[in-house]
Amino acid sequence: MARSSSGFVAALTAAAVAAVAFLAYQASANAPGDFSMVEPRTPNAAPTAAATGGPPKKVKDPLAVPAHSGTGARVVYALAERRVWLVDEKGQATHTFSVMPSTVHPAPGQYTVTSRSGAVTGSDGVQIEHVVRFTTVQDVSIGFSAAVDGSLPTPDPARKTGGIRMKRADGEAMWTFASIGAKVVVVA
């Protein structure tokens, strides 16, 4: 009896392997040969005209500098979007990236970079680098920084922190761009 059970299990296993192989073949046969030609679809992208039958909806370009963020060279920080743009004298974004906001937020308005630190310990106890400060709110210094360990943790809401965290590469770009006196514009 044991011999017939093992034969039955072997037959089921063979059938399962054959089914998986067939499905894998079908998937590869229907996949485009060059994925660079496939238009990526982001979760927030609007459906195309072909999908909805109507005109295509305009999707906001995440690289576009926010309207009403001033002119000239500046750092633009959008609170709601959790995004920063480094904008050149011509008004073109040279670099943009997402950030993790602190628990204490600056009010929308125009500021200037008041101090910088190459490497320090943040108010949350994390080793940080490329610190670019631009204001103080509720006795907390507000500025951009990157954690040396590369982390972007959600700040503890019970602590008053002012570090707007970014990835290390973005921190290097900020450090190069925003010297003392550089304009920082915060928008809602």
C-alpha positions as CSV (number, residue, x, y, z in Angstrom):
1,M,0.0,0.0,0.0
2,A,2.8,2.4,0.8
3,R,4.3,1.8,-2.6
4,S,1.1,2.9,-4.4
5,S,0.9,6.0,-2.2
6,S,4.4,7.1,-3.0
7,G,3.7,6.6,-6.7
8,F,0.5,8.7,-6.4
9,V,2.5,11.5,-4.7
10,A,5.2,11.4,-7.4
11,A,2.6,11.6,-10.1
12,L,0.9,14.6,-8.4
13,T,4.3,16.3,-8.0
14,A,5.2,15.8,-11.7
15,A,1.8,17.2,-12.8
16,A,2.3,20.3,-10.6
17,V,5.8,20.9,-12.0
18,A,4.5,20.5,-15.5
19,A,1.7,23.0,-14.8
20,V,4.1,25.6,-13.4
21,A,6.4,25.1,-16.3
22,F,3.5,25.6,-18.8
23,L,2.4,28.8,-17.0
24,A,5.9,30.2,-16.9
25,Y,6.2,29.6,-20.6
26,Q,2.9,31.4,-21.3
27,A,4.0,34.3,-19.2
28,S,7.4,34.6,-20.9
29,A,5.7,34.3,-24.4
30,N,3.4,37.2,-23.6
31,A,6.0,39.5,-21.9
32,P,7.5,42.3,-24.0
33,G,11.0,41.7,-25.3
34,D,12.2,45.1,-24.1
35,F,10.9,46.4,-20.8
36,S,12.5,49.8,-21.4
37,M,9.7,50.3,-24.0
38,V,7.0,49.7,-21.5
39,E,5.6,52.9,-20.0
40,P,5.8,52.7,-16.2
41,R,2.5,53.2,-14.3
42,T,2.7,54.8,-10.9
43,P,0.0,54.2,-8.3
44,N,-1.1,57.9,-8.5
45,A,-1.1,58.0,-12.3
46,A,-4.4,58.8,-14.0
47,P,-5.9,56.3,-16.4
48,T,-5.1,57.0,-20.1
49,A,-7.7,58.1,-22.6
50,A,-7.8,54.6,-24.1
51,A,-8.7,53.1,-20.7
52,T,-11.4,55.7,-19.8
53,G,-12.7,56.7,-23.2
54,G,-12.2,60.4,-22.4
55,P,-9.4,62.9,-22.6
56,P,-6.3,62.0,-20.6
57,K,-6.1,63.6,-17.2
58,K,-3.1,65.8,-16.5
59,V,-0.8,64.1,-14.0
60,K,1.3,66.4,-11.8
61,D,4.9,66.1,-12.6
62,P,6.7,65.4,-9.2
63,L,9.8,67.1,-10.6
64,A,8.0,70.4,-11.2
65,V,8.9,73.1,-8.8
66,P,5.8,74.2,-6.8
67,A,4.1,77.3,-8.0
68,H,4.4,80.4,-5.8
69,S,7.7,79.2,-4.3
70,G,9.6,82.3,-5.2
71,T,12.2,83.0,-7.8
72,G,16.0,82.5,-8.2
73,A,18.2,80.0,-6.5
74,R,16.5,78.4,-3.6
75,V,15.6,75.3,-1.6
76,V,11.9,74.6,-1.8
77,Y,10.4,72.3,0.9
78,A,6.7,71.2,0.4
79,L,5.3,70.2,3.7
80,A,2.3,68.2,2.4
81,E,4.3,66.5,-0.3
82,R,7.3,65.7,2.0
83,R,9.5,66.7,-0.9
84,V,12.4,69.1,-1.5
85,W,13.6,70.8,-4.7
86,L,17.0,72.4,-5.2
87,V,16.3,75.2,-7.7
88,D,18.9,77.1,-9.7
89,E,19.0,80.8,-10.6
90,K,16.9,80.1,-13.7
91,G,14.1,78.5,-11.7
92,Q,14.9,74.9,-12.8
93,A,15.0,72.1,-10.3
94,T,18.5,70.6,-10.4
95,H,17.6,67.9,-7.8
96,T,14.5,66.8,-6.1
97,F,13.9,64.1,-3.4
98,S,11.4,62.9,-0.8
99,V,12.1,63.6,2.9
100,M,10.9,62.4,6.3
101,P,9.6,65.4,8.2
102,S,10.3,66.1,11.9
103,T,7.7,66.4,14.6
104,V,8.1,70.2,14.7
105,H,7.3,71.9,11.4
106,P,8.3,75.4,10.0
107,A,5.5,77.7,8.9
108,P,5.2,78.3,5.2
109,G,7.4,81.3,4.3
110,Q,10.8,82.3,3.2
111,Y,13.9,81.6,5.3
112,T,17.7,81.6,4.9
113,V,20.3,79.0,5.9
114,T,21.6,80.2,9.3
115,S,24.0,77.4,10.2
116,R,25.5,74.1,9.0
117,S,27.3,71.2,10.6
118,G,29.2,68.4,8.9
119,A,28.4,65.7,11.5
120,V,26.6,65.8,14.8
121,T,24.2,63.9,17.0
122,G,20.6,64.7,16.2
123,S,18.0,65.7,18.7
124,D,16.7,62.1,18.4
125,G,20.1,60.7,19.3
126,V,20.9,59.5,15.8
127,Q,24.3,60.4,14.2
128,I,23.6,62.7,11.3
129,E,25.6,64.6,8.7
130,H,25.2,67.4,6.2
131,V,23.0,69.4,8.6
132,V,21.6,72.6,7.0
133,R,19.5,74.7,9.5
134,F,17.2,77.5,8.5
135,T,14.9,78.4,11.4
136,T,13.9,77.7,15.0
137,V,10.3,76.7,16.1
138,Q,9.3,76.2,19.8
139,D,13.0,76.3,20.8
140,V,13.8,73.5,18.3
141,S,16.3,74.0,15.5
142,I,14.7,73.1,12.1
143,G,17.0,71.8,9.3
144,F,17.7,69.2,6.7
145,S,20.0,66.3,7.6
146,A,20.9,62.7,6.6
147,A,21.4,59.9,9.1
148,V,24.9,58.4,8.8
149,D,23.4,54.9,8.9
150,G,21.1,55.8,5.9
151,S,17.9,55.3,7.8
152,L,14.7,57.4,7.4
153,P,12.7,56.4,10.4
154,T,9.4,58.0,11.3
155,P,10.1,60.3,14.2
156,D,8.7,59.6,17.7
157,P,5.7,61.9,18.0
158,A,6.3,62.2,21.8
159,R,9.7,64.0,21.1
160,K,10.2,67.5,19.8
161,T,12.6,67.1,16.8
162,G,13.5,69.4,14.0
163,G,15.5,67.2,11.7
164,I,14.0,66.9,8.2
165,R,15.7,63.6,7.1
166,M,16.8,62.7,3.7
167,K,18.9,59.9,2.1
168,R,22.7,60.4,2.3
169,A,23.1,61.2,-1.4
170,D,20.4,63.8,-1.1
171,G,22.1,65.2,2.0
172,E,25.4,65.6,0.0
173,A,23.5,67.5,-2.8
174,M,21.8,69.7,-0.2
175,W,25.2,70.4,1.5
176,T,26.8,71.4,-1.8
177,F,23.8,73.6,-2.8
178,A,22.7,75.3,0.4
179,S,25.5,77.4,2.0
180,I,25.0,80.0,4.7
181,G,22.5,82.6,3.5
182,A,20.9,80.4,0.9
183,K,17.2,81.0,0.4
184,V,14.8,78.3,1.8
185,V,11.1,78.5,0.8
186,V,8.6,76.4,2.7
187,V,5.3,75.8,1.0
188,A,2.2,74.0,2.3
